[in-house]
């Protein structure tokens, strides 16, 4: 090896110039592999499914989404066959005052006079929407910032709501409230009049933890709305809630269910300047309460005896984790660990390039001095 070194290059100099820098870069690459680039902030995903027996292709129809962003993400999708339809939407935002997440969707079947023969019975549809994740850091004047959790009865600003506008032919009777909070039902009442895939289910699990500190349970609960009876079954933080049920008429939902007051969870105190993990998981679905889609799909239901226009249900759900004092503190997402490693590799690469440039300049200066010529060299790392 020594014989192959360039003239004037000792093993020690070779190690400094090549082996050590190479080892440093290799270590950085290994760190990047050990800590891959991940999404520390907000994630949303969801699916839609619509089917009818013997209907024109594509049948069944299904699509899905899975999106990640450090600060904000929002989308909506839909699946349509001739007389069966499903939509899903979700959003998640990290703002200076906290985190807002929304989920929602709707499914419906067209019946006469909206639909006409052949009706292609039976029919089914399904949708689900999920928002999760969030690693944050809070900055401001003070050692501790306090947060509160709320499910606002009056909903959220429309800028947070991913619910799309109705397309031509979409039913106003099965359109959730634009404020992103509430359940809508349109169809006959009574046992067995609406298939179970029209049941609207929501699940919310929220915890927060900073460093090695204790995990704080902020909110846990589920609710199920049965459109046959307008019954509301809540567990955990939703237990004991009696929704406000508003009958509709004409071109509005047959029934709308809404929360009578804000629903709150536990508070959380975060040390300023130190990252913390907010596990904020919000799930809403019609037809998939056990998270079994696409392995299992709804059993088709015969709507051939139904008439009067679209039959179905939908819902929208929003929750927020907010600073008590947004004037004194601000919230930002935690930088991605993998990105920090890659940035370190970039800085190291720049330093190595500058060092090599400095070494070349130093060698040129030494040659000029050996030949008794004046030498001026301005370069970094010329040691």
N, C-alpha and C positions, 0 to 999 in steps of 0.2 A: 504493500500500500504506500509506504513512504517513497519508494522509487517513482511512483506514479504522480506524486505531488508536483505542482508547478515549482519552478526554481524560486527559492526564497520563501517558500511556504512550509512552515514547520507543522508537525502534527498538532501542536497546541493551537496554532493559528487556524488550521483547517477545522479543528473541532469548534472553535468559536464562530467561524464564518459560516459553516455548513451544518455540522452535526447538531449543535445546540439549537439553532433556529429551526431546523427541520423537526427536531424533537418537540419543540414548543408548538409548532403548527399541528403536528400529529396529536399532541395532547388536547389541543383545542378542538380538533375534529372529533376525537373520542368523547369529549364533553358534550359536543353537539348531538352525538349519537345517544349518549346517556340521557340527555335532557332535550328531547326533540321539540321542535317548534309546536306549541300548542295554543289553543284559544283560551286565554284566561278570562275573557270577558263574557260575551253573550252568544248563545246557541239557540237556534229554533229548528224544529223538524216537524213533519206531519205527512199525512197521506189522505187520499180520497179514493173511493171505490163506488162504482155504479154498475148495475147489471139488470137484465131482463131476459126472460126465457124466450129464445128464438128470435130475438131482435136483430136488426142489421148490425154488421160489424163496423167498427171494433166493439166487441161486446164479450165480456165485461170491459169496462174502461177503468184504468187506475193510473195514478201518478203520485209523486211524493217530492218532498224538498228536505234539505239538510244544509243549513247555512250558519256561518260563523263570522263574527266581526268583533274587533276590540271594543267598539262603542255603541253601534246601533245596527240592527238588522230587522228586516220586515219583508213579508211576502204573502201572496195568496195563490192558491191553485184550485182547480176544479176538474171533475170528471163527469162526462155527460154521455148517456146513450139516448135512445129515442125518447123514452118517457120517464127515465130515472136520472137523478142529478145529485151531485155532492160537491161541497166546497169546504175548504179549510184555509185558515189564515192565522198568522202569529206575528208578534213583534217583541223586541227586547231592546231597551235603550238604557245606556249609562249616561246620565246628565250630571252637571255639577252639583245638583241637589240630591242625587240618589239614583235608584234603579226603578224602571217601570216595565212590566211585562204584561202582554195580552195574548189570549188565545181565543179561537172561535171557529165556527163553521155552521153549516146547515145542510140538510138533505131533504129531498122532496120527490114525490111521485106525481106525475101529471095524470089527472082523471078527466073524463068528459065534463064539460065541453072543451076544456083545454086540450085533452087528448082525444083521439078518434081511432077507429078500427084500422088495422089490427092493433090491439093493446099490448100484446106480448107479455102476458102475465105468466108466472109471478115475477115480482121485482124486489130489488133490495139496494140499499146504499149504506155507506159508512164514511165517516171522516174522523180524523183525530188531529190534534195540534199540541205541540209541546215546546216549552221555553225553559231553558236551564242555564247553569253555570253562572259565574261572576266572581272574579277575584279583583279586589279593589284596594285603593289606598286613599286616605283622606288627609288633606293638608289645610292648615289655617292657624289662627292665633289661639293657642291653647293646647294643653296636653291631651285632652280627651274630647272626642266628638260623639254626641248621642244621636241614635237613629230610632225611628219608630216604623212599624209595619201596619199597613192599612189596605183593606179591600173597600174602595170607596163606593158607597151606595149610589152616588150620582155619576159614577163612571169617571173617565179620564178625558183629557183633551183629545180632540179628533186627530191631532197631529201624531199621537201615539198609536192610533187604531189602524190596523192593517186591513180591516174589512173593506172589500172592494165595492164599488158602486154596482147597482143592478144592471145587467145587460138586458137587451130587448127580450121579453118573454120571461124574465126571472120574476118570481112571485113576491110582491110586496107583503103578502100575508105571512111569509116565512122569511122575514128580514129582521135580524136582531137589532136592538136599539143602537143608534149611531154613537152613543157615548161609551160603547164597549162593555156594557154591563147588563145582562138580562137574558132570559130564556123566552122563546116564542114557540107557540104550538098552533097548528091549524089542521083540524080533522075531527072526526066523530069522537064523542066521549063514551066511556063505558068499557067494561072488561073485554079485552080481546079486540077492540075496534082499531087499535094502532099496534103494529108489530113492535117487538122489543128492541129492534134496531133503531127505533126513534127515541129511546130513552137517552137523556142527556146526562152525562157523568163528568164530574170534575174532581181533581185531586191536587192538593197543594201541600208541599213540604218545604219548609224554610228553616235553615240553621245558619249560624255564623260562628266563626272561630278565628282567633288571631294568634298566630304562632303556636306555642305549646300551651296556651290558655285553654280553659274549658270550652267545650262546644255548647253554644246557647241555642236551645229550642225556641224558635220564634213563632212558628205556626205549623200545625199539622191538621189536616181534615179532608173529608170528601163530602160530596153531595150527589144525589141521584134524583132526577126529575122524571116521573112517569107521565107521559102525555095522555094516557088513558083516563087518569084520575086527577091530573094536576098535583099529584102528591110530591112532597119535597122531603127526602130522607137525608139528614145530615149526621156526620160523625165528627169527633174531635172539635175543632174550632167552629164547625158549622152546626153542631148539635144545639137544639133548642131554637134555631132560627125559623121563623115563620115568614115566608116571603109574601109580598104584596102581589095579589093576582088581579090583573085588570082585564076584563072582557073587552073584546074588540067587536067591530062590525064592518061590513062592507069590504073594503080593500085593505083592511088592517088585520093583524093576527087575531085568531079567535081568542087566544089568551096570551098575556105577557106576564112573566114572573120576574119580580125584582126584589132586591134586599131592602128592608125598611130603613135600616140605618147602617152606618159604617161598621165593618167588622175589623177589629184590631187584633194584633198579636203582641208578643213580648218586645221589649226595647233591647237595644244593644249599644254598648259603649266601646268605641274603637280608639286605640292609641293613635295620635296624630303622627303621620310620617312613617307608619309601619303597615305593611300589607296585611290584609285579612281576607279570608275566604267566605263568601256568601253563597251558600248552596240554596238557590232559589229555583225550585222545580215546580212548574205549573203545567198541568196536563188537563186537556178537555177533549171529550169525544162524544160521538153519537154512534153507538154500536160496537165499541171496542173497549169496555171498561177494564178488561184484564190484559191489555196490551198484546193481543194474540194475532193481530193482522200483520202480515198477509198469510200466516199459516192457517188461520181460520177466517172465513168470510160469513156474513149473515145468511141465515136461511131465507130463501125467497118467500114472499107473502103475496097472496092472491088479492088484487085490488079490483077485479073485474066487476064486482057489484057496487063499486064506489063511483060517485059522481059529485059534481060541485066544484071542480077545479083542483088545484094542487093540495096534496096532503103531505104533512111532514113536520119537522121541528128544527130548531136551530138555537144557538146560544153564543154569547160573548162573555168573556170573563177577564177582569183586569185586577192587578194587585201592585202595590208600590212599597219600596223600602227607601225611606226618605230621611234626610237630615232634620233634626229638630231646629237647627239654626243655620240655614243655608247662606245667611249673610256673613257668618264668621268662618265657615269652612267650605271646602269644595271637594268633590269626589272625582277621581279619575280611575280608569282601569289600570291594573298592574301590567307593566311591560312584559312581553313574552320572554321567558328564560332562554328559549332557543335563539331568539333574535339577538339577545344580549351576547350570547356566545358567538354568533356569526359576526356581530359588530366587533367583538374582540379580535376575531381572526382577521378582519379587515384592517384594524388598527395595527396589529402585529405585522401584517404584510407590508403596510406603508412604512413602518419602522425599519423592517429588513431592507426594503428598497432604498430608503434614505441612507442606511448604514453602508450598503454596497456602493452607493454613489460616493459616499464620503471616503471609503477605502480606496476607490479608484482615483479620486482627486489627490489623496495623500500620497499614493504611489507615484503619480505624475509629478507632484511637487518634489518628492525625494530624488527622482531622476534628474530634474532640472538643477537641483542643488549639487548633485554629484558632478554635473557638467559645468559647474560654476556659472550658471545662468540665473538671473533674478526670477523668483517664483512668487506669484500671488495666487492664492486659491481661497475662494469664499464658498464654503459648502457646509452643510450640517454634518454632525457626527464625525468631524475630521479630528479624531483623537489619535 
